[in-house]
Amino acid sequence: MSAVAFRLDGEALSVAVPAETRLSEILREQCLRTASKVACGIGRCGACTVMMNGEAVNACLVMAWQIEGAEIVSPEGLDAFETGRIVKAALIAENAFQCGYCAPGIVMALTALFLADRRAGEAEILSALEGNLCRCTGYHSILRGALSAANRLRAGAAGETGAPP
């Protein structure tokens, strides 16, 4: 076991875990952040997506030794970002999800995209969502919500970075 220090949703934390512990396990078991889901465990479904240093990552593929000094944002920390709130509101308005298991990962992927590129269009949105699987909706309502969020953001949300304020 070794201590790993990082920031989670703006809060400095240190956890003692084996170096090969997955970030998804640390979030759920050590930090009690259960909004990001564990499904495939091999980086193919996107249900565990979080932001690490401003980029969307699959938490099931990130090991404890890789998060030393990192800035992690979980779905629970997303409301600190106006962009995250806009993305969530747009997806809700379009009834983007049915069961909701994929929702946290998709919201995280879209928020990371729009934080990096507020002018992202449909091609960039589709690329950002490539690693996120949804078995309920057929993606049309998710894409409508993402495009709606893009339009709302272009219309004037404040500029932000990938770190919580």
GUZA-883137 format. One record per residue: residue in one letter; chain; x, y negated, z negated of N, C-alpha, C, O in turn. Coordinates in pm, 1 decimal, always signed. Layout:
BEGIN
A,A,X,Y,Z,X,Y,Z,X,Y,Z,X,Y,Z
...
END
This chain:
BEGIN
M,A,+84.2,+118.3,+0.0,+0.0,+0.0,+0.0,+88.4,-124.2,+0.0,+195.4,-129.7,-60.6
S,A,+36.8,-222.5,+71.4,+106.7,-351.1,+70.3,+2.8,-462.2,+71.8,-108.6,-444.6,+121.1
A,A,+41.0,-575.6,+17.3,-49.2,-690.4,+14.6,-41.7,-762.5,+148.5,+66.3,-784.9,+203.1
V,A,-158.8,-798.1,+200.0,-168.9,-872.0,+325.0,-245.0,-1000.4,+295.3,-356.9,-996.7,+244.2
A,A,-184.3,-1112.9,+327.3,-247.2,-1243.0,+303.1,-296.4,-1300.2,+436.0,-224.6,-1299.5,+536.1
F,A,-418.6,-1349.0,+434.7,-479.6,-1407.3,+553.7,-591.2,-1500.1,+509.3,-623.0,-1508.2,+390.7
R,A,-650.1,-1569.8,+604.7,-765.1,-1655.7,+575.3,-887.1,-1591.0,+640.2,-883.5,-1550.3,+756.4
L,A,-993.7,-1582.5,+563.6,-1118.3,-1526.0,+613.6,-1229.1,-1627.9,+593.6,-1261.3,-1665.1,+480.8
D,A,-1286.2,-1671.9,+702.8,-1394.6,-1770.0,+698.7,-1354.8,-1893.3,+617.2,-1435.1,-1949.1,+542.4
G,A,-1228.1,-1934.3,+633.8,-1177.0,-2053.9,+568.3,-1121.7,-2033.4,+429.0,-1070.0,-2127.7,+369.2
E,A,-1131.2,-1912.7,+375.7,-1086.4,-1884.0,+239.6,-957.9,-1801.1,+242.2,-949.4,-1702.0,+314.7
A,A,-858.6,-1841.1,+163.6,-733.8,-1765.6,+153.9,-759.2,-1637.9,+74.4,-816.4,-1641.6,-34.6
L,A,-715.9,-1524.9,+130.3,-734.9,-1395.0,+65.1,-606.3,-1315.5,+71.0,-519.3,-1340.3,+154.6
S,A,-596.0,-1220.1,-18.7,-489.1,-1121.4,-15.2,-550.9,-989.0,-55.9,-621.5,-980.5,-156.4
V,A,-523.9,-885.2,+23.1,-576.1,-752.0,-9.1,-460.6,-653.1,-7.2,-366.5,-667.3,+70.9
A,A,-468.4,-554.6,-92.3,-368.3,-448.2,-96.4,-426.8,-326.0,-28.0,-518.2,-262.0,-79.9
V,A,-373.3,-294.5,+88.5,-422.0,-182.4,+168.2,-303.9,-118.0,+240.9,-200.7,-182.4,+259.3
P,A,-317.6,+7.1,+282.0,-214.4,+64.8,+367.7,-203.6,-14.6,+498.3,-304.1,-64.3,+549.0
A,A,-84.7,-26.5,+551.6,-59.4,-108.2,+671.0,-143.8,-66.2,+790.1,-174.1,-149.1,+875.9
E,A,-182.5,+60.2,+797.4,-258.9,+110.6,+911.7,-411.1,+98.1,+893.4,-487.2,+149.8,+975.1
T,A,-455.1,+31.2,+789.0,-598.2,+10.2,+767.3,-652.4,-84.7,+873.3,-591.2,-187.3,+903.1
R,A,-765.5,-50.3,+929.0,-827.1,-132.8,+1033.1,-890.3,-257.5,+972.2,-942.2,-254.3,+860.6
L,A,-885.1,-366.6,+1046.9,-948.5,-489.9,+1002.3,-1097.1,-467.6,+978.4,-1153.3,-523.9,+884.4
S,A,-1161.8,-386.6,+1061.7,-1305.1,-359.7,+1042.6,-1331.2,-299.0,+904.7,-1431.5,-331.3,+841.1
E,A,-1242.8,-212.3,+858.6,-1257.0,-151.6,+725.8,-1230.1,-254.1,+616.1,-1300.0,-257.8,+514.8
I,A,-1128.2,-337.1,+637.0,-1096.4,-440.1,+537.8,-1214.8,-534.5,+520.1,-1253.7,-566.8,+407.9
L,A,-1271.3,-578.3,+632.3,-1384.5,-671.0,+625.7,-1502.3,-609.5,+552.3,-1561.9,-673.2,+465.4
R,A,-1535.9,-486.6,+586.4,-1655.5,-424.1,+531.0,-1634.4,-374.6,+387.7,-1721.5,-392.4,+302.6
E,A,-1519.7,-312.7,+360.9,-1499.6,-247.0,+232.1,-1431.4,-335.0,+127.5,-1466.9,-329.4,+9.8
Q,A,-1335.1,-415.0,+168.4,-1262.2,-498.7,+73.4,-1327.4,-636.2,+57.1,-1332.9,-690.1,-53.5
C,A,-1376.1,-691.8,+166.7,-1426.4,-829.8,+165.8,-1579.0,-838.2,+166.3,-1635.2,-947.4,+157.0
L,A,-1645.1,-725.1,+176.9,-1791.8,-715.3,+176.7,-1856.0,-800.4,+285.5,-1964.2,-855.4,+265.2
R,A,-1790.9,-811.7,+399.9,-1845.9,-879.3,+517.3,-1895.5,-768.9,+609.8,-1816.8,-708.4,+682.6
T,A,-2024.9,-742.8,+607.2,-2080.1,-627.5,+679.1,-2154.2,-663.8,+806.9,-2213.0,-576.3,+870.4
A,A,-2152.8,-790.0,+845.8,-2224.6,-828.2,+968.5,-2159.2,-769.7,+1092.6,-2229.3,-727.2,+1184.5
S,A,-2025.8,-766.5,+1097.6,-1962.9,-701.1,+1212.3,-1980.7,-551.4,+1191.4,-1958.0,-499.2,+1082.3
K,A,-2021.2,-484.6,+1296.2,-2057.8,-343.4,+1286.3,-1944.2,-253.8,+1333.3,-1858.8,-295.3,+1411.6
V,A,-1944.5,-131.8,+1284.8,-1851.8,-30.7,+1332.4,-1935.1,+71.7,+1407.7,-2024.3,+135.1,+1351.3
A,A,-1904.9,+86.6,+1534.3,-1979.9,+182.5,+1616.1,-1883.9,+283.1,+1677.5,-1870.4,+394.4,+1626.7
C,A,-1817.1,+245.7,+1786.2,-1731.0,+342.1,+1854.9,-1599.1,+364.4,+1781.9,-1546.7,+475.8,+1783.1
G,A,-1544.5,+261.2,+1718.7,-1417.6,+272.8,+1649.1,-1295.6,+279.0,+1739.0,-1184.2,+298.7,+1690.4
I,A,-1314.7,+262.3,+1870.4,-1202.0,+270.3,+1963.2,-1198.1,+151.9,+2060.0,-1134.1,+159.9,+2164.8
G,A,-1265.9,+42.2,+2025.7,-1256.4,-79.7,+2104.7,-1336.2,-83.2,+2232.8,-1305.3,-162.0,+2322.2
R,A,-1437.7,-0.1,+2244.3,-1514.2,+3.9,+2369.3,-1651.9,-60.2,+2361.4,-1713.3,-85.7,+2465.0
C,A,-1702.0,-86.8,+2240.6,-1841.1,-132.9,+2232.1,-1854.9,-280.2,+2192.0,-1956.2,-342.5,+2224.0
G,A,-1756.9,-336.7,+2123.5,-1761.5,-477.0,+2084.1,-1843.3,-508.5,+1961.1,-1851.9,-624.9,+1922.0
A,A,-1903.9,-408.7,+1898.4,-1989.6,-434.6,+1782.2,-1912.3,-493.0,+1664.0,-1970.9,-558.5,+1577.8
C,A,-1781.8,-469.6,+1659.9,-1700.5,-516.7,+1547.1,-1625.7,-646.2,+1578.8,-1536.1,-684.8,+1503.7
T,A,-1660.2,-713.1,+1687.1,-1586.3,-831.6,+1729.9,-1586.0,-941.0,+1623.8,-1689.5,-974.6,+1566.4
V,A,-1467.1,-995.7,+1599.2,-1446.5,-1111.8,+1512.9,-1352.2,-1205.4,+1587.3,-1299.8,-1170.6,+1693.1
M,A,-1330.8,-1323.5,+1532.2,-1229.9,-1412.4,+1589.5,-1103.9,-1404.8,+1504.0,-1109.4,-1413.6,+1381.4
M,A,-992.5,-1388.7,+1570.2,-862.9,-1388.0,+1503.5,-777.4,-1493.3,+1571.6,-746.3,-1483.1,+1690.2
N,A,-739.8,-1594.9,+1494.5,-663.0,-1706.6,+1549.5,-730.6,-1765.4,+1673.3,-664.8,-1801.5,+1770.9
G,A,-864.1,-1774.0,+1666.9,-942.3,-1838.0,+1771.7,-980.2,-1749.8,+1888.7,-1050.4,-1795.6,+1978.9
E,A,-936.2,-1624.3,+1890.5,-967.6,-1535.0,+2001.4,-1056.2,-1421.0,+1953.8,-1043.1,-1373.7,+1840.9
A,A,-1146.9,-1377.2,+2041.2,-1230.9,-1262.5,+2010.1,-1145.5,-1136.0,+2013.9,-1073.0,-1111.9,+2110.4
V,A,-1154.7,-1055.9,+1908.3,-1081.9,-928.7,+1902.0,-1174.6,-821.1,+1846.3,-1268.3,-850.3,+1772.1
N,A,-1147.0,-698.2,+1882.9,-1217.9,-584.6,+1824.6,-1150.7,-552.9,+1691.3,-1034.3,-513.0,+1687.7
A,A,-1223.5,-570.7,+1583.3,-1166.2,-549.7,+1449.9,-1126.0,-404.9,+1427.0,-1043.0,-377.1,+1340.5
C,A,-1183.0,-312.7,+1502.6,-1145.9,-172.1,+1486.9,-1008.2,-142.7,+1545.5,-950.4,-37.7,+1517.3
L,A,-954.8,-234.3,+1626.8,-823.7,-213.0,+1689.0,-712.4,-293.5,+1623.5,-595.7,-279.0,+1659.9
V,A,-747.3,-378.1,+1527.3,-648.3,-462.5,+1459.7,-615.1,-398.0,+1325.7,-703.6,-369.8,+1244.9
M,A,-485.7,-375.1,+1303.6,-441.0,-311.4,+1180.3,-402.2,-417.5,+1077.1,-373.3,-532.3,+1111.0
A,A,-402.4,-376.8,+953.0,-374.2,-469.5,+842.4,-243.1,-544.4,+862.7,-236.1,-664.6,+837.1
W,A,-141.0,-476.0,+907.5,-10.7,-542.1,+923.8,-15.8,-653.8,+1027.4,+70.0,-742.1,+1026.8
Q,A,-115.0,-651.5,+1116.4,-126.2,-752.8,+1220.7,-197.0,-880.2,+1173.6,-190.5,-982.2,+1242.2
I,A,-263.5,-876.6,+1059.4,-340.8,-994.1,+1016.6,-265.9,-1082.2,+917.7,-320.3,-1182.8,+872.1
E,A,-143.8,-1047.4,+884.0,-65.0,-1129.9,+791.8,-59.1,-1273.1,+845.6,-10.3,-1297.3,+956.0
G,A,-110.1,-1367.7,+765.1,-108.0,-1508.8,+802.0,-212.1,-1550.3,+904.9,-214.7,-1666.1,+946.6
A,A,-297.2,-1458.4,+946.0,-396.0,-1487.9,+1050.1,-516.6,-1562.3,+994.4,-545.4,-1558.5,+874.8
E,A,-585.5,-1629.6,+1084.5,-713.3,-1695.9,+1055.0,-821.6,-1607.5,+1115.8,-832.6,-1597.2,+1238.0
I,A,-901.1,-1544.2,+1031.0,-1007.1,-1454.6,+1075.6,-1141.7,-1522.3,+1050.7,-1164.9,-1579.3,+944.1
V,A,-1228.9,-1515.3,+1149.1,-1366.0,-1562.7,+1131.6,-1456.9,-1443.7,+1158.4,-1453.4,-1383.7,+1265.7
S,A,-1537.7,-1411.3,+1059.6,-1635.4,-1302.4,+1072.2,-1770.1,-1362.3,+1112.5,-1787.0,-1484.2,+1109.0
P,A,-1865.4,-1278.1,+1150.5,-1998.1,-1332.2,+1180.9,-2057.1,-1412.9,+1064.4,-2132.3,-1507.7,+1086.9
E,A,-2023.8,-1376.0,+941.4,-2073.9,-1450.4,+826.1,-2019.2,-1592.3,+821.1,-2082.5,-1680.3,+762.9
G,A,-1903.5,-1616.1,+880.8,-1841.6,-1747.7,+878.9,-1875.0,-1833.9,+999.1,-1826.6,-1946.5,+1010.5
L,A,-1956.4,-1782.3,+1087.6,-1983.6,-1850.6,+1214.2,-2060.9,-1981.0,+1198.8,-2046.1,-2071.2,+1281.2
D,A,-2142.0,-1992.5,+1096.1,-2221.3,-2114.8,+1079.3,-2136.1,-2237.3,+1048.1,-2186.5,-2349.6,+1050.0
A,A,-2007.1,-2216.9,+1019.3,-1917.4,-2330.5,+999.2,-1890.8,-2403.3,+1130.6,-1839.5,-2515.2,+1130.8
F,A,-1925.7,-2340.1,+1241.5,-1902.5,-2396.7,+1374.0,-2033.7,-2439.3,+1438.3,-2127.1,-2359.8,+1448.4
E,A,-2040.5,-2562.4,+1481.1,-2158.6,-2606.5,+1554.3,-2178.8,-2519.9,+1678.3,-2292.0,-2486.5,+1713.3
T,A,-2070.7,-2484.0,+1743.6,-2078.5,-2398.8,+1862.2,-2144.7,-2266.0,+1828.4,-2230.6,-2219.1,+1903.2
G,A,-2106.5,-2205.4,+1718.1,-2166.8,-2079.2,+1676.1,-2315.5,-2092.4,+1649.2,-2394.0,-2004.6,+1685.0
R,A,-2353.9,-2202.0,+1586.4,-2496.2,-2224.1,+1558.9,-2573.4,-2243.2,+1689.3,-2686.0,-2195.0,+1701.9
I,A,-2514.5,-2312.4,+1785.8,-2580.4,-2333.4,+1915.1,-2594.9,-2201.6,+1989.3,-2700.6,-2174.1,+2046.1
V,A,-2490.4,-2119.8,+1989.7,-2495.9,-1989.2,+2056.3,-2606.3,-1903.7,+1994.0,-2687.4,-1844.9,+2065.5
K,A,-2609.3,-1896.8,+1862.1,-2712.4,-1815.7,+1795.9,-2852.3,-1865.9,+1828.5,-2941.2,-1786.1,+1858.2
A,A,-2872.8,-1996.2,+1823.4,-3005.2,-2052.4,+1850.5,-3049.3,-2023.5,+1993.7,-3165.8,-1991.6,+2017.5
A,A,-2957.7,-2034.5,+2088.2,-2992.3,-2009.5,+2228.4,-3027.9,-1862.4,+2250.7,-3122.0,-1831.9,+2324.0
L,A,-2953.7,-1771.6,+2188.4,-2983.3,-1629.0,+2202.8,-3116.8,-1594.5,+2137.3,-3192.7,-1513.4,+2190.2
I,A,-3145.5,-1655.3,+2023.0,-3274.5,-1632.2,+1956.6,-3388.2,-1682.9,+2044.0,-3490.2,-1615.6,+2058.5
A,A,-3371.2,-1801.1,+2102.4,-3475.7,-1859.3,+2186.4,-3507.2,-1771.9,+2307.3,-3620.0,-1772.6,+2356.5
E,A,-3409.4,-1697.6,+2355.0,-3429.5,-1609.9,+2470.6,-3463.4,-1466.3,+2430.7,-3467.9,-1377.9,+2516.2
N,A,-3487.2,-1442.7,+2301.8,-3515.6,-1306.6,+2254.1,-3411.6,-1208.7,+2308.2,-3445.8,-1104.9,+2364.9
A,A,-3285.6,-1243.1,+2289.8,-3176.5,-1170.4,+2352.5,-3155.7,-1029.5,+2298.8,-3096.5,-946.0,+2367.2
F,A,-3202.6,-1001.7,+2179.2,-3171.7,-872.3,+2119.1,-3297.0,-800.9,+2073.4,-3396.8,-863.3,+2037.4
Q,A,-3289.9,-667.9,+2075.7,-3398.7,-587.8,+2022.5,-3357.7,-529.5,+1888.0,-3407.9,-573.4,+1784.5
C,A,-3267.8,-432.0,+1887.1,-3229.8,-372.0,+1758.5,-3132.5,-460.4,+1682.1,-3131.9,-458.7,+1559.0
G,A,-3049.8,-538.0,+1752.5,-2958.8,-631.6,+1689.0,-2822.8,-576.0,+1651.0,-2739.4,-650.6,+1599.6
Y,A,-2797.1,-448.9,+1673.9,-2668.6,-392.0,+1633.8,-2552.2,-457.8,+1707.6,-2445.5,-477.5,+1649.6
C,A,-2571.8,-491.4,+1833.3,-2466.1,-553.5,+1913.9,-2457.9,-704.4,+1893.1,-2358.5,-766.8,+1930.4
A,A,-2560.2,-762.5,+1834.7,-2571.7,-908.7,+1826.1,-2450.7,-977.9,+1763.9,-2401.8,-1074.6,+1822.1
P,A,-2399.8,-933.5,+1648.5,-2286.2,-1005.6,+1590.8,-2165.1,-1010.1,+1684.3,-2100.0,-1113.9,+1696.5
G,A,-2135.1,-899.1,+1749.5,-2020.8,-895.8,+1840.4,-2038.9,-985.5,+1960.3,-1945.3,-1053.0,+2002.9
I,A,-2158.8,-986.6,+2014.7,-2186.9,-1070.9,+2130.7,-2181.1,-1218.2,+2091.8,-2124.8,-1299.4,+2165.2
V,A,-2238.1,-1253.0,+1978.2,-2233.2,-1391.9,+1931.9,-2088.6,-1434.9,+1908.4,-2051.4,-1547.1,+1942.9
M,A,-2007.1,-1347.6,+1850.4,-1866.6,-1380.3,+1826.0,-1791.6,-1398.7,+1957.7,-1713.7,-1493.0,+1971.7
A,A,-1814.5,-1309.8,+2054.4,-1745.4,-1319.5,+2183.7,-1782.3,-1448.7,+2255.3,-1695.6,-1516.3,+2310.8
L,A,-1910.9,-1482.9,+2254.1,-1954.7,-1606.4,+2320.8,-1902.9,-1730.3,+2248.0,-1862.0,-1826.9,+2312.5
T,A,-1904.1,-1728.7,+2117.1,-1854.5,-1844.1,+2042.5,-1705.7,-1864.5,+2069.5,-1661.9,-1977.3,+2091.7
A,A,-1627.9,-1756.7,+2067.8,-1484.7,-1768.6,+2098.1,-1464.5,-1824.7,+2238.5,-1377.7,-1909.2,+2260.3
L,A,-1545.0,-1777.4,+2333.3,-1535.0,-1828.9,+2470.9,-1561.2,-1978.4,+2474.6,-1481.7,-2054.3,+2530.1
F,A,-1671.8,-2021.0,+2416.1,-1709.8,-2162.9,+2424.0,-1618.7,-2253.0,+2340.5,-1603.9,-2371.1,+2372.0
L,A,-1557.9,-2199.6,+2235.3,-1459.7,-2279.0,+2161.2,-1334.9,-2301.6,+2245.9,-1271.3,-2406.6,+2237.4
A,A,-1300.8,-2202.8,+2327.2,-1183.3,-2214.6,+2414.1,-1212.4,-2294.8,+2540.1,-1125.2,-2364.6,+2591.8
D,A,-1337.6,-2284.2,+2589.8,-1373.8,-2349.1,+2717.3,-1520.4,-2389.5,+2713.0,-1609.1,-2311.5,+2747.6
R,A,-1543.8,-2511.6,+2670.2,-1681.9,-2560.7,+2657.2,-1752.6,-2569.2,+2791.2,-1875.2,-2580.2,+2794.9
R,A,-1679.9,-2564.5,+2899.8,-1739.4,-2573.6,+3034.1,-1753.8,-2436.5,+3099.3,-1780.2,-2428.1,+3219.3
A,A,-1737.3,-2330.8,+3023.6,-1746.4,-2195.5,+3078.8,-1879.9,-2175.7,+3148.8,-1984.5,-2217.1,+3098.9
G,A,-1874.8,-2112.5,+3263.8,-1994.4,-2084.5,+3342.0,-2026.7,-1936.4,+3341.4,-1974.3,-1860.0,+3260.3
E,A,-2113.4,-1897.3,+3432.7,-2161.4,-1758.9,+3434.7,-2049.0,-1657.3,+3452.3,-2049.0,-1554.1,+3385.2
A,A,-1954.5,-1683.9,+3539.7,-1844.9,-1588.9,+3561.9,-1763.2,-1568.9,+3434.3,-1728.7,-1455.9,+3399.9
E,A,-1732.9,-1676.0,+3365.3,-1655.8,-1666.7,+3241.4,-1736.4,-1596.7,+3131.4,-1682.0,-1519.8,+3052.1
I,A,-1866.0,-1624.6,+3128.4,-1952.8,-1559.4,+3029.5,-1954.7,-1408.9,+3053.4,-1938.9,-1330.8,+2959.6
L,A,-1973.8,-1368.4,+3177.4,-1976.3,-1225.2,+3208.8,-1843.6,-1159.6,+3173.5,-1841.6,-1047.8,+3122.0
S,A,-1733.8,-1227.2,+3200.4,-1602.2,-1173.7,+3166.4,-1586.6,-1160.4,+3014.6,-1535.9,-1059.1,+2966.4
A,A,-1629.5,-1261.4,+2939.5,-1617.7,-1258.2,+2793.5,-1701.7,-1146.5,+2732.0,-1667.8,-1093.9,+2626.0
L,A,-1810.7,-1110.8,+2798.4,-1900.8,-1008.2,+2744.9,-1869.5,-867.5,+2794.3,-1938.3,-772.5,+2756.8
E,A,-1767.5,-852.5,+2877.3,-1736.4,-721.4,+2933.7,-1716.7,-613.1,+2829.8,-1753.1,-498.1,+2854.1
G,A,-1661.1,-645.4,+2716.7,-1634.0,-545.0,+2614.7,-1745.8,-524.9,+2515.3,-1726.1,-456.5,+2414.8
N,A,-1863.4,-582.2,+2539.3,-1974.8,-571.3,+2445.5,-2087.9,-491.1,+2508.1,-2143.4,-529.9,+2610.9
L,A,-2121.2,-380.2,+2445.8,-2228.6,-295.0,+2495.2,-2358.1,-321.0,+2420.1,-2358.2,-342.0,+2298.8
C,A,-2467.8,-319.1,+2493.6,-2601.1,-328.7,+2435.5,-2684.8,-220.3,+2500.5,-2692.5,-212.2,+2623.0
R,A,-2745.9,-139.0,+2420.5,-2825.2,-29.1,+2475.6,-2974.9,-59.4,+2478.7,-3053.9,+25.2,+2520.7
C,A,-3014.7,-178.3,+2435.1,-3157.6,-208.5,+2425.1,-3209.9,-304.8,+2531.5,-3316.7,-281.4,+2588.1
T,A,-3136.9,-412.2,+2559.6,-3198.6,-521.9,+2634.3,-3178.7,-520.1,+2783.9,-3258.5,-579.7,+2856.2
G,A,-3076.7,-455.0,+2832.9,-3048.9,-461.9,+2975.4,-2971.9,-587.0,+3014.3,-2950.9,-610.3,+3133.4
Y,A,-2929.5,-667.0,+2919.9,-2840.0,-781.1,+2936.1,-2901.7,-907.3,+2995.2,-2842.5,-1014.3,+2980.8
H,A,-3015.5,-900.8,+3059.9,-3072.3,-1020.3,+3123.4,-3102.1,-1129.3,+3021.1,-3068.8,-1245.8,+3043.2
S,A,-3163.8,-1092.9,+2910.8,-3196.5,-1193.8,+2809.2,-3070.1,-1244.2,+2738.3,-3064.9,-1359.4,+2695.5
I,A,-2969.7,-1159.0,+2726.1,-2843.0,-1202.4,+2667.0,-2777.2,-1305.3,+2758.0,-2729.3,-1408.6,+2711.0
L,A,-2774.8,-1277.8,+2886.3,-2715.2,-1371.9,+2981.6,-2793.6,-1503.1,+2985.0,-2733.7,-1610.6,+2989.7
R,A,-2927.4,-1495.3,+2982.6,-3007.9,-1618.9,+2978.0,-2973.8,-1701.1,+2854.8,-2959.0,-1822.9,+2863.7
G,A,-2961.3,-1635.4,+2739.9,-2926.0,-1705.3,+2616.9,-2787.8,-1766.7,+2624.3,-2767.1,-1879.3,+2579.2
A,A,-2692.8,-1693.2,+2681.1,-2556.2,-1744.5,+2694.3,-2552.8,-1865.4,+2786.7,-2484.7,-1963.8,+2757.6
L,A,-2625.7,-1859.0,+2898.0,-2630.7,-1972.2,+2990.9,-2700.3,-2092.0,+2926.5,-2661.5,-2206.6,+2949.1
S,A,-2801.5,-2065.5,+2847.6,-2869.2,-2173.5,+2775.3,-2772.8,-2239.1,+2676.4,-2768.5,-2361.6,+2665.1
A,A,-2695.7,-2157.1,+2605.1,-2596.2,-2212.0,+2511.9,-2494.1,-2295.4,+2587.4,-2455.4,-2402.8,+2541.4
A,A,-2450.3,-2247.1,+2702.7,-2353.1,-2321.5,+2783.6,-2409.9,-2457.5,+2822.7,-2340.5,-2558.9,+2815.2
N,A,-2535.0,-2459.4,+2863.9,-2598.5,-2586.3,+2901.4,-2609.4,-2680.2,+2782.3,-2584.2,-2800.0,+2795.2
R,A,-2646.5,-2627.0,+2666.9,-2657.9,-2709.4,+2545.6,-2521.3,-2766.3,+2506.6,-2510.7,-2882.4,+2467.1
L,A,-2418.7,-2684.8,+2518.0,-2283.9,-2730.1,+2481.0,-2233.1,-2835.9,+2577.9,-2169.3,-2932.5,+2536.1
R,A,-2260.3,-2819.0,+2705.3,-2219.4,-2919.8,+2804.2,-2291.9,-3051.5,+2780.1,-2241.0,-3158.8,+2812.6
A,A,-2412.2,-3041.9,+2722.2,-2491.1,-3161.4,+2698.9,-2442.9,-3243.1,+2578.3,-2490.1,-3354.5,+2555.6
G,A,-2346.3,-3185.7,+2499.1,-2293.7,-3274.4,+2397.8,-2255.8,-3224.7,+2261.5,-2248.5,-3307.1,+2170.3
A,A,-2231.0,-3098.8,+2238.6,-2186.1,-3057.1,+2106.9,-2044.7,-3105.1,+2080.5,-1966.4,-3123.4,+2173.7
A,A,-2011.9,-3125.5,+1954.4,-1879.1,-3175.2,+1915.8,-1771.8,-3075.1,+1953.2,-1795.4,-2954.3,+1953.0
G,A,-1652.9,-3126.0,+1985.5,-1539.2,-3038.9,+2015.2,-1489.6,-2972.8,+1887.6,-1484.6,-3036.0,+1782.1
E,A,-1453.0,-2845.6,+1897.4,-1406.1,-2770.2,+1781.9,-1288.1,-2684.4,+1823.7,-1253.9,-2675.0,+1941.6
T,A,-1226.6,-2621.7,+1723.4,-1122.3,-2522.5,+1747.9,-1168.6,-2391.5,+1691.2,-1279.2,-2383.1,+1637.8
G,A,-1086.3,-2287.7,+1701.3,-1122.2,-2155.8,+1650.2,-1103.6,-2137.8,+1501.7,-1128.2,-2028.6,+1450.6
A,A,-1061.3,-2240.3,+1429.9,-1045.2,-2231.1,+1284.8,-1160.4,-2302.5,+1216.1,-1202.5,-2409.2,+1260.6
P,A,-1212.2,-2244.3,+1107.1,-1322.3,-2309.6,+1035.9,-1281.1,-2447.5,+986.6,-1166.4,-2468.5,+947.1
P,A,-1375.5,-2541.4,+988.9,-1345.2,-2676.9,+940.9,-1310.3,-2679.3,+793.6,-1282.3,-2785.7,+738.5
END
